Amino acid sequence: MNYFVAKTEPGTYSIDDLEREKRTTWDGVTNAQAVRAIRTMRPGDKVFIYHSGGSSNVVGLSVVRSEPRDDPTNPKSAVIDLEFAGRLDPPVSLAEIKQSGKFKDWALVRQGRLSTMSAPENFVAWMRERYPKVDI
């Protein structure tokens, strides 16, 4: 199983929306590096949902439920189906992630505008320690 982070502006699509809908097609990604990350996702992989634009928090978790496919509105992009898997309470802020000092080389810390990326194993382990009752 692999882990990823998908960023979204809560005013555009939030963890509340994903929880209410239960499942969504994750689309609208145009950055080539982010599209490559989507194309490596496989059913069963987990995706941390990250709210950007103000709050900058990891707020929840989803599970990949489809193979990646071309975005029908943009052949240079890709989409994936995600299913809601839970909230992270309290959310983990980007400031906490940076202050840990453990993720200096990770794209989440270095490339603030990158919308979708893989999550390193040390981040997954760190999140499991923070949320021992959550199936991460």
N, C-alpha and C positions, 0 to 999 in steps of 0.2 A: 504494500500500500504506500502511495505517495501522498504528500501534503502540499497544499498550495495556499496562497492568499489571494483573494479577489477584493479589490477596493470598489466602493460605490459611494456616491454622495447620498446621504440619507434622504434628501429632498427629491432625488431622482428615483432611487429604489433602495429601500431600507430593510433591515432585518425584520421589521414589523410586516412589511409587504411579503417577504419570503415566508414568514411564519403563517400568515393568513392564507397565502396561496398554496403553501406546502411544497410546491415545485415550480421552477421557472427555467426558461431558456436564458442562459447568461450570454448576452450579446453586446454589441456596440464597442468592442475592443478593436483598436486600429493600430496600436504600436506593435511593430514587428516582433520585438522581444516578448511582449505580453501574448501575442497570438501564438508564438512558438510554445509558450508555457501551456496554453489551452490545448494545443495539438498533442501534448504529451500526457494529458489527463486521461484516465481510464475509469470505467465504472468501479465504484467502491472506494476510489481515492477520496480523501477528505479535503475540504476547502474552508479555511478560516475566512469569515466575512469581516471586512474592515470598513468602518465608516470614515471617510475622509472629508475634507472641507469643513474645518472648524473643530470637531470633536477629536478626530484622529484616534480611533479606538478599534481594537479587535473586539467585536460584539457578539459573534456567534459562530456556529459551525454548520456546514452543509456537506452533503455526500454527492459525488458525481454519479449520475444515473444514466448516462449515455456515452457513446463514443463521440469524440469530437467530430464536427462536420463543418463544411464550408458555410459561412454566413450567406443566406440566400440574397441579402441586400448588398453584400460586398464580398466578392470572391477572394480578396486579399485578407479577409478576416475569417475567424472561426467562432463557433458557438458550442456550448455544452449544456446539458440539462443538469440542474442542481436541485436537490431536495433538502428541505430544512431538517437540521439534525439537533438544534438546540441553541440556546442563548448562553453567553458567558457572563455570569453575574458575580462580581462586578466586571465590567469590561476592562481590558488591558490597554492602557494608553501608549501611544508612540513614545511619549516621554519616559515611561517605565521601561519600555523595550530598550531605548537608547541608554538610560541610566544603568541598566544591568551590565553594560560593557561587554556582553557576550556576542553581540551580533553586528559588530562594526563593519564587516565585509558583506553583509546581507543587503540585497537590493531594496528592501523595505526602508532601511536606514540611509542608504547611499543614493537611491534614485526615487525621490519623493513623488515623481509624476508617473511612475510605472504602475499600471493598474492591476496586473495579474502576474504572479511569480510563484516559483516553487518556494516552499518553506523548508529551511534546513533542519536536519534531525535534532540539533541542539535546541532549536526553538520549540520543536514538538515536545521534547523531553522537559523543557522549562515550563511549557504550558501544562503538561501532565502533572507536574509538581504543584502548580498553582491551583489546578482544578482536579483534585484526586477523585472526585465523585462523577466527573464527566467522562464519557467514552470518547477520548481523543485518540 
